[in-house]
Amino acid sequence: MLGLLVDTFGNFVREVYVPIEAIEAQVGFPEELRSLRDAIGHHLIPLLLLARTDRDFAQCEHDTIVTHCVTFARQRGATCDAAQEAAFRDYVGSFRPSLMQLDPALARLAKCEHGEFAALVDAAHTLVAADGVSRPEEVQFLTRLRGELGKLSAEA
């Protein structure tokens, strides 16, 4: 059931994704942040794709993603001191994931505990409201997905 919900979330991100005309040269994930990437890459990619759907990446959206990812990584035991957090913050500001990176992230999410996926959905919900410009279909979809996750939790 969780796999189905993850797929539904992935389809939602694909539907709202707007490709950029010219993809700038991607800078690789900083080596000093490898443990952070391993802990949160599957959260970072869908959140960034979702944040960039309107081609505007507001500071409040950036901050929402960084806060979620750093908090989640620390909960998973990844080290993230102030210097690493600053480097990650810079990286998030310039990283533009491609839609091709979504499937591996979704595959990993499908294998996670549903509480982890629920945290990602909560972050996505916060993200779409962060800049004050929420599209009703996004809010409705994420609210419905939260409800389905709640049902899954109750069944477990």
C-alpha positions in Angstrom: 0.0 0.0 0.0 2.8 2.4 0.8 4.4 1.7 -2.6 1.1 2.7 -4.3 1.0 6.0 -2.3 4.6 6.7 -3.2 3.8 6.1 -6.9 0.8 8.4 -6.5 3.1 11.1 -5.1 5.6 10.6 -7.9 2.9 11.0 -10.5 1.8 14.2 -8.8 5.3 15.6 -9.0 5.6 14.6 -12.6 2.3 16.3 -13.5 3.2 19.6 -11.9 6.9 19.5 -13.0 7.8 22.2 -15.6 11.1 21.5 -17.3 13.6 24.4 -17.5 14.6 25.5 -21.0 18.3 25.4 -20.4 19.8 23.2 -17.8 22.8 24.8 -16.2 25.8 22.7 -15.6 25.1 20.7 -12.5 27.6 20.8 -9.7 28.1 17.5 -8.0 27.0 17.0 -4.5 29.9 18.3 -2.3 32.0 15.4 -1.1 32.0 16.6 2.5 28.2 16.2 2.5 28.2 12.6 1.3 26.6 11.2 4.5 23.9 13.9 4.3 23.2 13.1 0.7 22.9 9.4 1.5 20.4 10.2 4.3 18.2 12.7 2.5 18.7 12.5 -1.3 15.4 10.7 -1.7 13.7 13.6 0.1 15.6 16.4 -1.5 14.9 15.5 -5.1 11.1 15.4 -5.0 10.9 18.5 -2.8 13.1 20.5 -5.1 11.1 19.4 -8.1 7.9 20.4 -6.4 9.3 23.7 -5.3 10.5 24.7 -8.7 7.2 23.9 -10.5 6.4 27.6 -10.7 9.9 28.5 -11.9 10.3 30.6 -8.8 12.3 29.3 -5.9 11.4 31.6 -3.0 13.7 31.8 0.0 10.9 30.5 2.2 10.7 27.4 0.0 14.4 27.0 0.2 14.4 27.3 4.0 11.6 24.7 4.3 13.5 22.2 2.3 16.8 22.8 4.1 15.1 22.6 7.5 13.2 19.4 6.7 16.3 17.7 5.2 18.7 18.7 7.9 16.2 17.7 10.7 15.5 14.4 9.0 19.2 13.6 8.5 20.0 14.4 12.1 17.1 12.1 13.2 18.7 9.4 11.1 22.1 9.9 12.8 23.8 11.7 10.0 26.3 14.4 11.1 25.6 17.9 10.1 27.5 20.6 11.9 27.1 24.3 11.2 29.6 24.3 8.3 28.0 21.3 6.7 24.6 22.9 7.0 25.8 26.1 5.4 27.3 24.1 2.5 24.1 22.1 2.1 22.1 25.4 2.2 24.2 26.7 -0.7 23.9 23.5 -2.6 20.1 23.4 -2.3 20.0 27.0 -3.7 21.8 25.9 -6.9 20.7 22.3 -7.4 18.1 21.7 -10.1 17.3 18.0 -10.2 16.0 16.5 -13.4 12.9 14.4 -13.7 15.1 11.4 -14.4 16.3 11.6 -10.8 12.8 11.2 -9.4 12.3 7.5 -10.0 15.4 6.3 -8.0 14.2 8.6 -5.1 10.7 7.2 -5.3 12.0 3.6 -5.4 13.9 4.4 -2.1 10.8 6.0 -0.6 8.7 3.0 -1.5 11.0 0.9 0.8 10.9 3.3 3.8 8.7 3.2 6.8 5.4 4.9 6.2 6.3 7.4 9.0 9.2 8.6 6.9 7.0 9.1 3.9 4.5 10.9 6.0 7.2 13.3 7.1 8.0 13.9 3.5 4.4 14.5 2.6 4.1 16.9 5.6 7.2 18.8 4.3 5.7 18.9 0.8 2.5 20.3 2.3 4.5 23.0 4.1 6.5 23.7 1.0 3.5 24.4 -1.3 2.1 26.8 1.3 5.4 28.5 2.1 5.4 31.3 -0.5 1.7 32.1 0.1 0.8 31.0 -3.4 -0.8 27.6 -3.1 -2.6 26.0 -6.0 -5.8 24.3 -4.7 -5.1 21.1 -6.6 -1.7 20.7 -4.8 -3.2 21.3 -1.4 -6.1 18.9 -2.1 -3.8 16.2 -3.4 -1.5 16.4 -0.4 -4.4 16.6 2.1 -5.9 13.5 0.5 -2.5 11.7 0.5 -2.1 12.6 4.3 -5.5 11.0 4.9 -4.5 7.8 3.0 -1.3 7.6 5.1 -3.4 8.0 8.2 -5.6 5.1 7.2 -2.5 3.0 6.5 -1.1 3.9 9.9 -4.4 2.8 11.6 -4.3 -0.5 9.8 -0.7 -1.3 10.9 
